[in-house]
Amino acid sequence: MCTAITYYTKDHYFGRNLDLEFSYNETVTVTPRYYPFHFRNGKALDHHYAMIGMAYVVDGFPLYYDATNEKGLSMAGLNFPDNADYKEAKEGCDNITPFEFIPWILGQCASVSEARILLEQINLVDLNFSEELPLSPLHWMISDQENSIVVESIKDGLKIFENPVGVLTNNPTFDYQMFNLNNYMHLSKEPPTNTFSAELKLEQYSRGMGAIGLPGDLSSASRFVKVAFTKMNSVSGDSELESISQFFHILGSAEQQRGCVHLGEDKYEITIYSSCCNMDKGIYYYTTYENNQITAVDMCRENLDGNTIISYPLVKEQQVNCQNR
């Protein structure tokens, strides 16, 4: 399961938690403008926007989990089991496989409005990367510095939703997640007042009681509500360090600790990594489950006119700053 968000201060930020029980040895990967994207159907992209994100690189192809291009357009794929439905190839459409979807959009689009134009012709086809790597059931959040949408390929076809909260988790479908927020409109960051009965003297005995009823479990529907409340009431300074620090705190409200989600035998779902990309500057920040220290990779320090992808292995071992050493 996963959680993705946007967050805006002076700059604009996009990122996610990746929650799984195993890792594919993913890396922070920069794809420069002249790396040739060869798609299973249709023409290649020999020249495109550069991008940075988290990817599993297989046979030289970056399978992006999430990424941001040089214009700031950002995209993440999140688990969507039982609901995701991919189609057969269709004449007259751009038949793109789900594992190609992120580079297809980010390689050609500078904004959500431009992405919408490509989405009018897209058909997400049921074609595995390989026998060893079958398709994952996904839906996607696409965001720029002003707008955010969710894309879901379901049995009824391709659905595109406006995303005014800038949050995405997993099942059920996004329209339900948004409707479900109606059940929590009473939540508040302010101290509660007694509306129970004027005949009773009820008192606030703890801080934070305005948010009593806010879900705290790790289900995707509950995480959607928890993160939407946390993000939309979030306050931070607008410096880079204050902004990314707050971003990771928001994601932290939905992170998964080893042992709390048991998947059978000795398997537990955990937050393998959390990411935060500055959409304006192309700086990709991340933490891992074992390493709370924030690590950064700056896309603009690479040769973006190259034709070879650049990958940085994740710093996974815990980093501790000893002040009195």
C-alpha positions in Angstrom: 0.0 0.0 0.0 1.2 3.6 -0.5 0.4 7.3 0.2 1.2 10.2 -2.1 0.8 13.9 -1.5 1.6 17.4 -2.8 2.6 20.3 -0.5 3.1 23.9 -1.4 4.9 26.6 0.4 7.2 29.1 -1.4 8.2 26.1 -3.6 6.2 23.1 -4.6 6.7 19.5 -3.4 5.5 16.1 -4.5 6.3 12.7 -2.9 5.1 9.5 -1.4 5.5 6.6 0.9 6.2 3.2 -0.7 4.7 0.5 1.5 5.6 -3.1 0.6 6.9 -6.2 2.2 10.0 -6.3 0.0 12.3 -4.1 -2.1 13.4 -4.4 -5.7 16.7 -2.6 -5.0 15.2 0.6 -6.4 17.5 3.6 -7.0 17.1 7.3 -7.3 17.3 7.6 -11.1 17.9 10.6 -13.4 16.9 10.1 -17.0 18.5 12.8 -19.2 16.8 14.4 -22.3 18.4 12.2 -24.9 18.0 8.8 -23.3 15.8 6.9 -25.9 12.6 5.6 -24.4 11.6 2.6 -26.6 7.9 1.8 -26.0 6.3 -1.6 -26.8 3.8 0.1 -29.2 4.4 3.2 -31.2 7.4 5.5 -31.8 10.3 6.0 -29.4 11.0 9.2 -27.5 14.5 10.1 -28.5 14.3 13.6 -27.1 12.1 14.4 -24.1 12.0 16.3 -20.8 14.6 15.1 -18.2 13.2 13.5 -15.1 14.3 12.3 -11.6 12.6 9.8 -9.4 12.6 6.4 -7.8 13.0 3.5 -10.2 13.8 -0.2 -10.6 16.1 -0.2 -13.6 15.8 -3.4 -15.6 17.7 -4.1 -18.8 18.5 -0.4 -19.0 14.8 0.7 -18.7 13.8 2.7 -15.6 10.6 1.4 -14.2 9.6 4.5 -12.3 7.5 4.3 -9.1 7.4 8.1 -8.9 9.1 10.9 -10.8 9.3 14.6 -11.5 10.4 16.1 -14.8 12.4 19.3 -15.4 9.2 21.4 -15.7 7.9 20.2 -12.4 5.2 17.8 -13.6 5.2 14.9 -11.2 3.6 11.5 -11.2 3.3 8.4 -8.9 1.8 5.0 -9.3 0.1 3.4 -6.3 -1.2 0.0 -5.7 -4.8 -0.5 -6.8 -5.6 -4.2 -6.6 -8.8 -5.7 -7.9 -9.9 -2.3 -9.4 -7.2 -1.7 -12.0 -8.2 -3.1 -15.3 -5.9 -2.9 -18.3 -7.2 -3.4 -21.9 -6.3 -5.0 -25.2 -4.5 -2.8 -27.7 -6.9 -0.6 -29.6 -6.5 0.9 -33.1 -6.4 4.7 -33.1 -5.1 5.0 -29.5 -1.8 5.4 -27.9 -1.4 1.9 -26.6 0.9 2.4 -23.6 1.7 -0.2 -21.0 1.4 0.8 -17.3 5.1 0.4 -16.8 5.7 3.0 -19.5 3.0 5.4 -18.4 5.2 7.6 -16.2 7.9 8.3 -18.8 5.3 8.6 -21.5 3.5 11.5 -19.7 6.6 13.1 -18.0 8.7 12.9 -21.2 6.2 15.0 -23.2 4.1 17.1 -20.8 5.0 20.2 -18.8 1.7 20.6 -17.0 -1.4 18.7 -15.9 -3.3 20.5 -18.8 -0.9 19.1 -21.3 -1.2 15.6 -19.7 -4.9 15.8 -20.1 -4.5 16.1 -23.9 -2.4 13.0 -24.0 -4.8 11.1 -21.8 -7.6 11.7 -24.3 -5.8 9.2 -26.7 -4.2 6.8 -24.2 -5.2 3.1 -23.8 -3.4 1.3 -20.9 -2.7 -2.1 -22.3 -2.4 -5.4 -20.6 1.2 -6.3 -21.4 3.7 -7.5 -18.9 7.3 -6.2 -18.8 8.5 -9.8 -18.8 7.5 -13.2 -17.5 9.4 -12.4 -14.3 7.9 -9.0 -13.9 4.1 -9.0 -14.5 2.1 -5.8 -14.4 1.2 -4.3 -11.0 -2.4 -3.1 -10.5 -2.0 0.7 -10.2 -3.6 4.1 -10.3 -1.8 7.3 -10.6 -1.6 10.9 -9.3 -0.3 13.5 -11.7 0.4 17.0 -10.3 2.1 20.2 -11.3 2.6 23.4 -9.3 -1.1 24.3 -9.4 -3.3 21.3 -10.2 -3.6 17.6 -9.4 -5.5 14.7 -11.0 -6.0 11.0 -10.4 -6.0 8.5 -13.3 -7.7 5.1 -12.9 -8.1 2.4 -15.6 -11.0 0.3 -14.4 -13.5 -2.0 -16.1 -15.7 1.0 -17.1 -12.7 2.6 -18.9 -10.2 5.4 -18.1 -11.4 7.7 -15.3 -9.8 11.1 -14.6 -10.6 12.8 -11.4 -9.8 16.3 -10.1 -7.8 16.0 -6.9 -8.4 19.1 -4.8 -6.8 17.6 -1.7 -3.5 16.5 -3.4 -3.6 13.1 -1.7 -3.8 9.5 -3.0 -3.7 6.2 -1.2 -5.1 2.9 -2.6 -8.5 1.2 -2.7 -11.3 1.9 -3.0 -11.7 4.2 -6.1 -10.8 7.8 -5.8 -14.4 9.1 -6.1 -15.3 7.0 -3.0 -12.3 8.4 -1.1 -13.4 11.9 -1.7 -17.0 11.2 -0.8 -15.8 9.5 2.4 -14.4 12.9 3.6 -18.0 14.0 4.2 -18.1 11.6 7.2 -15.3 13.6 8.8 -16.3 17.2 8.2 -16.7 17.7 12.0 -13.0 17.2 12.6 -11.2 20.4 13.6 -7.7 21.6 14.6 -9.5 23.9 17.0 -10.5 23.0 20.6 -14.1 21.5 20.7 -17.1 23.2 22.0 -20.0 21.5 23.7 -22.8 20.8 21.2 -23.8 17.6 23.0 -26.3 19.2 25.3 -26.7 22.6 27.0 -27.8 20.7 30.1 -24.5 19.1 30.6 -21.3 20.8 31.7 -18.7 19.1 29.4 -15.1 20.3 29.5 -12.0 19.9 27.3 -9.6 17.8 29.3 -6.8 17.4 26.6 -5.3 19.2 23.7 -6.2 17.9 20.3 -9.8 16.8 21.1 -11.1 18.7 18.1 -9.8 15.8 16.0 -11.4 13.0 18.0 -12.6 10.5 15.4 -9.7 11.0 13.0 -8.8 7.5 11.8 -5.5 6.1 13.0 -5.4 2.6 11.4 -3.3 1.7 8.4 -6.0 0.9 5.9 -5.9 2.9 2.7 -9.3 4.6 3.3 -8.2 5.7 6.8 -4.8 6.8 5.6 -6.5 9.0 3.0 -8.5 10.8 5.7 -5.6 11.0 8.1 -3.2 12.5 5.6 -5.8 14.8 4.0 -6.5 16.3 7.5 -2.8 16.5 8.4 -1.8 18.0 5.1 -4.6 20.5 4.7 -4.2 21.8 8.3 -0.4 21.8 8.1 1.6 25.0 8.9 5.3 25.4 8.2 7.9 28.0 7.3 8.6 28.5 3.5 12.3 27.8 3.5 13.6 24.6 1.8 14.5 22.9 5.1 11.3 23.8 6.9 9.2 22.7 3.9 10.8 19.3 3.4 10.9 18.7 7.1 7.1 19.3 7.3 6.6 17.2 4.2 8.2 14.2 5.8 6.2 14.8 9.0 3.0 14.7 6.9 4.0 11.4 5.3 5.0 10.2 8.7 1.4 10.4 9.9 0.7 7.3 7.6 4.0 5.4 7.7 3.9 1.7 8.4 6.0 0.1 11.1 7.3 -3.5 10.8 5.0 -5.8 12.7 1.8 -3.8 12.4 0.6 -5.3 9.1 1.2 -9.0 9.0 1.0 -10.7 5.5 1.6 -14.2 6.7 4.7 -16.2 7.7 7.5 -13.7 8.4 6.3 -11.0 6.0 5.3 -7.6 7.2 4.4 -4.5 5.2 6.6 -1.5 6.0 7.3 1.9 4.6 10.3 1.0 2.4 11.0 4.7 1.5 9.5 8.1 1.7 10.3 10.7 -0.9 9.9 14.4 -1.4 10.8 16.2 -4.6 11.1 19.9 -5.0 9.1 20.3 -8.2 10.7 23.7 -9.0 14.3 22.8 -8.5 14.4 19.1 -9.3 15.9 18.0 -6.0 14.8 14.6 -4.9 14.9 13.9 -1.1 14.3 10.5 0.5 14.4 8.5 3.7 14.4 4.7 4.1 12.9 2.4 6.7 16.3 1.9 8.4 17.6 5.4 7.8 15.7 8.5 9.0 18.3 10.9 7.8 17.2 12.8 4.7 19.3 12.2 1.6 19.1 14.4 -1.5 19.9 14.0 -5.2 19.9 17.2 -7.4 18.9 16.5 -11.0 20.3 19.8 -12.2 23.8 18.7 -11.1 23.8 16.0 -13.8 24.3 16.4 -17.5 20.7 16.6 -18.6 21.7 16.6 -22.3 23.2 13.1 -22.0 21.7 9.8 -23.2 22.6 7.5 -20.3 20.5 7.1 -17.2 22.2 7.8 -13.8 21.3 5.8 -10.8 22.1 6.4 -7.1 21.7 3.4 -4.7 19.7 4.2 -1.6 21.5 5.0 1.6 19.8 2.4 3.8 22.0 2.2 6.9 21.0 4.4 9.8 23.0 7.6 10.0 23.5 9.1 13.5 25.0 12.5 14.2 26.8 12.2 17.5 27.2 15.7 18.9 29.8 15.1 21.5 32.1 12.7 19.6 
